[in-house]
Amino acid sequence: MARLLGVDIPNRKKVEYSLRYIYGVGPTRAKEILDTVGIDPDRRTQELTEQELSLISNYIIDNKIMVEGDLRRAVTNNLKRLQSIRCYRGLRHQRGLPVRGQRTITNARTRKGGRKTVGVIRKT
């Protein structure tokens, strides 16, 4: 496996898809990186040389793209800030409920977790 910015990226996948294994690099950013560096997105990761891998990592570092630990830290700091000022979004995050105005009476199972039954369940 090739290693970029402390992350193992798969060898047998195309470079465009294997870059997405880095937290903070999605489809658009991966295409942008490869276009700027001048690497064919259809090549496999195992075909890249050490020089091309260093070009990719240098581009990410030089353009100050937040990835991995820095990005995770920024996201958690943003959530902690919202919770500390006790705003509505922060409270919703704290309680594990949907943040962006979705209904909670019937849906929201992703945020709320599995259904909790109340009462007795009898075998028949």
CNS distance restraints for C-alpha pairs under 8 A (distance, minus, plus):
assign (resid   1 and name CA) (resid   8 and name CA) 5.90 0.50 0.50
assign (resid   1 and name CA) (resid   9 and name CA) 5.96 0.50 0.50
assign (resid   1 and name CA) (resid  10 and name CA) 5.47 0.50 0.50
assign (resid   1 and name CA) (resid  11 and name CA) 5.33 0.50 0.50
assign (resid   1 and name CA) (resid  46 and name CA) 7.77 0.50 0.50
assign (resid   2 and name CA) (resid   8 and name CA) 5.74 0.50 0.50
assign (resid   2 and name CA) (resid   9 and name CA) 5.48 0.50 0.50
assign (resid   2 and name CA) (resid  10 and name CA) 6.73 0.50 0.50
assign (resid   2 and name CA) (resid  11 and name CA) 6.40 0.50 0.50
assign (resid   2 and name CA) (resid  45 and name CA) 7.27 0.50 0.50
assign (resid   2 and name CA) (resid  46 and name CA) 7.31 0.50 0.50
assign (resid   3 and name CA) (resid   7 and name CA) 5.44 0.50 0.50
assign (resid   3 and name CA) (resid   8 and name CA) 4.56 0.50 0.50
assign (resid   3 and name CA) (resid   9 and name CA) 6.02 0.50 0.50
assign (resid   4 and name CA) (resid   8 and name CA) 6.55 0.50 0.50
assign (resid   4 and name CA) (resid   9 and name CA) 7.11 0.50 0.50
assign (resid   4 and name CA) (resid  53 and name CA) 7.19 0.50 0.50
assign (resid   4 and name CA) (resid  57 and name CA) 6.42 0.50 0.50
assign (resid   5 and name CA) (resid  57 and name CA) 6.60 0.50 0.50
assign (resid   7 and name CA) (resid  21 and name CA) 7.59 0.50 0.50
assign (resid   7 and name CA) (resid  22 and name CA) 6.43 0.50 0.50
assign (resid   8 and name CA) (resid  21 and name CA) 7.91 0.50 0.50
assign (resid   9 and name CA) (resid  18 and name CA) 5.57 0.50 0.50
assign (resid   9 and name CA) (resid  19 and name CA) 6.81 0.50 0.50
assign (resid   9 and name CA) (resid  21 and name CA) 6.15 0.50 0.50
assign (resid   9 and name CA) (resid  22 and name CA) 7.74 0.50 0.50
assign (resid  10 and name CA) (resid  18 and name CA) 5.84 0.50 0.50
assign (resid  10 and name CA) (resid  45 and name CA) 7.05 0.50 0.50
assign (resid  11 and name CA) (resid  18 and name CA) 7.71 0.50 0.50
assign (resid  11 and name CA) (resid  44 and name CA) 6.71 0.50 0.50
assign (resid  11 and name CA) (resid  45 and name CA) 4.74 0.50 0.50
assign (resid  11 and name CA) (resid  46 and name CA) 4.74 0.50 0.50
assign (resid  12 and name CA) (resid  44 and name CA) 5.93 0.50 0.50
assign (resid  12 and name CA) (resid  45 and name CA) 6.29 0.50 0.50
assign (resid  12 and name CA) (resid  46 and name CA) 6.41 0.50 0.50
assign (resid  13 and name CA) (resid  17 and name CA) 6.50 0.50 0.50
assign (resid  13 and name CA) (resid  18 and name CA) 5.90 0.50 0.50
assign (resid  13 and name CA) (resid  44 and name CA) 5.55 0.50 0.50
assign (resid  13 and name CA) (resid  45 and name CA) 6.29 0.50 0.50
assign (resid  14 and name CA) (resid  18 and name CA) 6.16 0.50 0.50
assign (resid  14 and name CA) (resid  41 and name CA) 6.64 0.50 0.50
assign (resid  14 and name CA) (resid  42 and name CA) 5.56 0.50 0.50
assign (resid  14 and name CA) (resid  43 and name CA) 5.49 0.50 0.50
assign (resid  14 and name CA) (resid  44 and name CA) 4.26 0.50 0.50
assign (resid  14 and name CA) (resid  45 and name CA) 5.94 0.50 0.50
assign (resid  15 and name CA) (resid  19 and name CA) 6.03 0.50 0.50
assign (resid  15 and name CA) (resid  41 and name CA) 5.64 0.50 0.50
assign (resid  15 and name CA) (resid  42 and name CA) 6.75 0.50 0.50
assign (resid  15 and name CA) (resid  43 and name CA) 6.07 0.50 0.50
assign (resid  15 and name CA) (resid  44 and name CA) 5.50 0.50 0.50
assign (resid  15 and name CA) (resid  45 and name CA) 5.07 0.50 0.50
assign (resid  16 and name CA) (resid  20 and name CA) 7.27 0.50 0.50
assign (resid  16 and name CA) (resid  27 and name CA) 7.53 0.50 0.50
assign (resid  16 and name CA) (resid  30 and name CA) 5.79 0.50 0.50
assign (resid  16 and name CA) (resid  31 and name CA) 6.47 0.50 0.50
assign (resid  16 and name CA) (resid  34 and name CA) 7.44 0.50 0.50
assign (resid  16 and name CA) (resid  41 and name CA) 5.12 0.50 0.50
assign (resid  16 and name CA) (resid  42 and name CA) 7.16 0.50 0.50
assign (resid  17 and name CA) (resid  21 and name CA) 7.69 0.50 0.50
assign (resid  17 and name CA) (resid  27 and name CA) 7.59 0.50 0.50
assign (resid  17 and name CA) (resid  30 and name CA) 7.75 0.50 0.50
assign (resid  18 and name CA) (resid  45 and name CA) 7.24 0.50 0.50
assign (resid  19 and name CA) (resid  25 and name CA) 6.73 0.50 0.50
assign (resid  19 and name CA) (resid  26 and name CA) 7.88 0.50 0.50
assign (resid  19 and name CA) (resid  30 and name CA) 6.13 0.50 0.50
assign (resid  20 and name CA) (resid  24 and name CA) 7.86 0.50 0.50
assign (resid  20 and name CA) (resid  25 and name CA) 5.21 0.50 0.50
assign (resid  20 and name CA) (resid  26 and name CA) 5.27 0.50 0.50
assign (resid  20 and name CA) (resid  27 and name CA) 6.80 0.50 0.50
assign (resid  20 and name CA) (resid  30 and name CA) 6.78 0.50 0.50
assign (resid  21 and name CA) (resid  25 and name CA) 7.43 0.50 0.50
assign (resid  22 and name CA) (resid  67 and name CA) 7.03 0.50 0.50
assign (resid  22 and name CA) (resid  68 and name CA) 6.64 0.50 0.50
assign (resid  23 and name CA) (resid  67 and name CA) 5.67 0.50 0.50
assign (resid  23 and name CA) (resid  68 and name CA) 4.92 0.50 0.50
assign (resid  23 and name CA) (resid  71 and name CA) 7.88 0.50 0.50
assign (resid  24 and name CA) (resid  66 and name CA) 6.76 0.50 0.50
assign (resid  24 and name CA) (resid  67 and name CA) 4.77 0.50 0.50
assign (resid  24 and name CA) (resid  68 and name CA) 6.45 0.50 0.50
assign (resid  24 and name CA) (resid  71 and name CA) 6.94 0.50 0.50
assign (resid  25 and name CA) (resid  29 and name CA) 5.58 0.50 0.50
assign (resid  25 and name CA) (resid  30 and name CA) 6.06 0.50 0.50
assign (resid  25 and name CA) (resid  67 and name CA) 7.10 0.50 0.50
assign (resid  26 and name CA) (resid  30 and name CA) 5.95 0.50 0.50
assign (resid  27 and name CA) (resid  31 and name CA) 6.33 0.50 0.50
assign (resid  28 and name CA) (resid  32 and name CA) 6.22 0.50 0.50
assign (resid  29 and name CA) (resid  33 and name CA) 6.11 0.50 0.50
assign (resid  30 and name CA) (resid  34 and name CA) 6.28 0.50 0.50
assign (resid  31 and name CA) (resid  35 and name CA) 6.03 0.50 0.50
assign (resid  31 and name CA) (resid  41 and name CA) 7.41 0.50 0.50
assign (resid  32 and name CA) (resid  36 and name CA) 6.12 0.50 0.50
assign (resid  33 and name CA) (resid  37 and name CA) 6.08 0.50 0.50
assign (resid  33 and name CA) (resid  56 and name CA) 6.98 0.50 0.50
assign (resid  33 and name CA) (resid  59 and name CA) 7.29 0.50 0.50
assign (resid  33 and name CA) (resid  60 and name CA) 7.77 0.50 0.50
assign (resid  34 and name CA) (resid  38 and name CA) 5.73 0.50 0.50
assign (resid  34 and name CA) (resid  39 and name CA) 5.19 0.50 0.50
assign (resid  34 and name CA) (resid  40 and name CA) 6.92 0.50 0.50
assign (resid  34 and name CA) (resid  41 and name CA) 6.45 0.50 0.50
assign (resid  34 and name CA) (resid  56 and name CA) 7.61 0.50 0.50
assign (resid  35 and name CA) (resid  39 and name CA) 6.56 0.50 0.50
assign (resid  35 and name CA) (resid  40 and name CA) 7.78 0.50 0.50
assign (resid  37 and name CA) (resid  55 and name CA) 6.73 0.50 0.50
assign (resid  37 and name CA) (resid  56 and name CA) 6.69 0.50 0.50
assign (resid  37 and name CA) (resid  59 and name CA) 7.45 0.50 0.50
assign (resid  39 and name CA) (resid  52 and name CA) 7.80 0.50 0.50
assign (resid  43 and name CA) (resid  47 and name CA) 6.74 0.50 0.50
assign (resid  43 and name CA) (resid  48 and name CA) 7.79 0.50 0.50
assign (resid  44 and name CA) (resid  48 and name CA) 7.18 0.50 0.50
assign (resid  48 and name CA) (resid  52 and name CA) 6.05 0.50 0.50
assign (resid  48 and name CA) (resid  53 and name CA) 6.71 0.50 0.50
assign (resid  49 and name CA) (resid  53 and name CA) 6.40 0.50 0.50
assign (resid  50 and name CA) (resid  54 and name CA) 6.14 0.50 0.50
assign (resid  51 and name CA) (resid  55 and name CA) 6.20 0.50 0.50
assign (resid  52 and name CA) (resid  56 and name CA) 6.40 0.50 0.50
assign (resid  53 and name CA) (resid  57 and name CA) 6.38 0.50 0.50
assign (resid  54 and name CA) (resid  58 and name CA) 5.87 0.50 0.50
assign (resid  55 and name CA) (resid  59 and name CA) 6.10 0.50 0.50
assign (resid  56 and name CA) (resid  60 and name CA) 6.43 0.50 0.50
assign (resid  57 and name CA) (resid  61 and name CA) 6.22 0.50 0.50
assign (resid  58 and name CA) (resid  62 and name CA) 5.79 0.50 0.50
assign (resid  59 and name CA) (resid  63 and name CA) 6.02 0.50 0.50
assign (resid  60 and name CA) (resid  64 and name CA) 6.24 0.50 0.50
assign (resid  60 and name CA) (resid  65 and name CA) 5.45 0.50 0.50
assign (resid  61 and name CA) (resid  65 and name CA) 6.48 0.50 0.50
assign (resid  66 and name CA) (resid  70 and name CA) 6.03 0.50 0.50
assign (resid  66 and name CA) (resid  71 and name CA) 5.27 0.50 0.50
assign (resid  67 and name CA) (resid  71 and name CA) 5.14 0.50 0.50
assign (resid  67 and name CA) (resid  72 and name CA) 7.79 0.50 0.50
assign (resid  68 and name CA) (resid  72 and name CA) 6.15 0.50 0.50
assign (resid  69 and name CA) (resid  73 and name CA) 5.99 0.50 0.50
assign (resid  70 and name CA) (resid  74 and name CA) 6.16 0.50 0.50
assign (resid  71 and name CA) (resid  75 and name CA) 6.21 0.50 0.50
assign (resid  72 and name CA) (resid  76 and name CA) 6.26 0.50 0.50
assign (resid  73 and name CA) (resid  77 and name CA) 6.07 0.50 0.50
assign (resid  74 and name CA) (resid  78 and name CA) 6.16 0.50 0.50
assign (resid  75 and name CA) (resid  79 and name CA) 6.35 0.50 0.50
assign (resid  76 and name CA) (resid  80 and name CA) 6.09 0.50 0.50
assign (resid  77 and name CA) (resid  81 and name CA) 6.04 0.50 0.50
assign (resid  78 and name CA) (resid  82 and name CA) 6.31 0.50 0.50
assign (resid  79 and name CA) (resid  83 and name CA) 6.23 0.50 0.50
assign (resid  79 and name CA) (resid  90 and name CA) 6.65 0.50 0.50
assign (resid  79 and name CA) (resid  93 and name CA) 7.65 0.50 0.50
assign (resid  80 and name CA) (resid  84 and name CA) 5.98 0.50 0.50
assign (resid  80 and name CA) (resid  90 and name CA) 7.69 0.50 0.50
assign (resid  81 and name CA) (resid  85 and name CA) 6.31 0.50 0.50
assign (resid  81 and name CA) (resid  90 and name CA) 7.85 0.50 0.50
assign (resid  82 and name CA) (resid  86 and name CA) 6.33 0.50 0.50
assign (resid  82 and name CA) (resid  87 and name CA) 5.97 0.50 0.50
assign (resid  82 and name CA) (resid  89 and name CA) 6.69 0.50 0.50
assign (resid  82 and name CA) (resid  90 and name CA) 4.44 0.50 0.50
assign (resid  82 and name CA) (resid  91 and name CA) 7.90 0.50 0.50
assign (resid  83 and name CA) (resid  87 and name CA) 6.58 0.50 0.50
assign (resid  83 and name CA) (resid  89 and name CA) 7.71 0.50 0.50
assign (resid  83 and name CA) (resid  90 and name CA) 4.06 0.50 0.50
assign (resid  83 and name CA) (resid  91 and name CA) 6.05 0.50 0.50
assign (resid  83 and name CA) (resid  93 and name CA) 7.61 0.50 0.50
assign (resid  83 and name CA) (resid  94 and name CA) 6.95 0.50 0.50
assign (resid  84 and name CA) (resid  90 and name CA) 7.56 0.50 0.50
assign (resid  85 and name CA) (resid  90 and name CA) 7.70 0.50 0.50
assign (resid  86 and name CA) (resid  90 and name CA) 5.92 0.50 0.50
assign (resid  86 and name CA) (resid  91 and name CA) 6.17 0.50 0.50
assign (resid  87 and name CA) (resid  91 and name CA) 6.25 0.50 0.50
assign (resid  88 and name CA) (resid  92 and name CA) 6.27 0.50 0.50
assign (resid  89 and name CA) (resid  93 and name CA) 6.25 0.50 0.50
assign (resid  89 and name CA) (resid  99 and name CA) 5.72 0.50 0.50
assign (resid  89 and name CA) (resid 100 and name CA) 7.91 0.50 0.50
assign (resid  90 and name CA) (resid  94 and name CA) 6.16 0.50 0.50
assign (resid  91 and name CA) (resid  95 and name CA) 6.17 0.50 0.50
assign (resid  92 and name CA) (resid  96 and name CA) 6.03 0.50 0.50
assign (resid  92 and name CA) (resid  97 and name CA) 5.17 0.50 0.50
assign (resid  92 and name CA) (resid  98 and name CA) 6.46 0.50 0.50
assign (resid  92 and name CA) (resid  99 and name CA) 5.50 0.50 0.50
assign (resid  93 and name CA) (resid  97 and name CA) 6.31 0.50 0.50
assign (resid  93 and name CA) (resid  98 and name CA) 7.53 0.50 0.50
assign (resid  93 and name CA) (resid  99 and name CA) 6.57 0.50 0.50
assign (resid  96 and name CA) (resid 111 and name CA) 5.87 0.50 0.50
assign (resid  96 and name CA) (resid 112 and name CA) 6.19 0.50 0.50
assign (resid  97 and name CA) (resid 104 and name CA) 7.88 0.50 0.50
assign (resid  97 and name CA) (resid 108 and name CA) 7.50 0.50 0.50
assign (resid  97 and name CA) (resid 111 and name CA) 5.57 0.50 0.50
assign (resid  97 and name CA) (resid 112 and name CA) 6.01 0.50 0.50
assign (resid  98 and name CA) (resid 102 and name CA) 6.10 0.50 0.50
assign (resid  98 and name CA) (resid 103 and name CA) 7.93 0.50 0.50
assign (resid  98 and name CA) (resid 104 and name CA) 7.53 0.50 0.50
assign (resid  98 and name CA) (resid 108 and name CA) 6.69 0.50 0.50
assign (resid  98 and name CA) (resid 111 and name CA) 6.17 0.50 0.50
assign (resid 102 and name CA) (resid 108 and name CA) 7.50 0.50 0.50
assign (resid 103 and name CA) (resid 107 and name CA) 6.51 0.50 0.50
assign (resid 103 and name CA) (resid 108 and name CA) 6.97 0.50 0.50
assign (resid 104 and name CA) (resid 108 and name CA) 5.35 0.50 0.50
assign (resid 108 and name CA) (resid 112 and name CA) 6.02 0.50 0.50
assign (resid 109 and name CA) (resid 113 and name CA) 5.22 0.50 0.50
assign (resid 109 and name CA) (resid 114 and name CA) 6.29 0.50 0.50
assign (resid 109 and name CA) (resid 115 and name CA) 7.61 0.50 0.50
assign (resid 110 and name CA) (resid 114 and name CA) 7.98 0.50 0.50
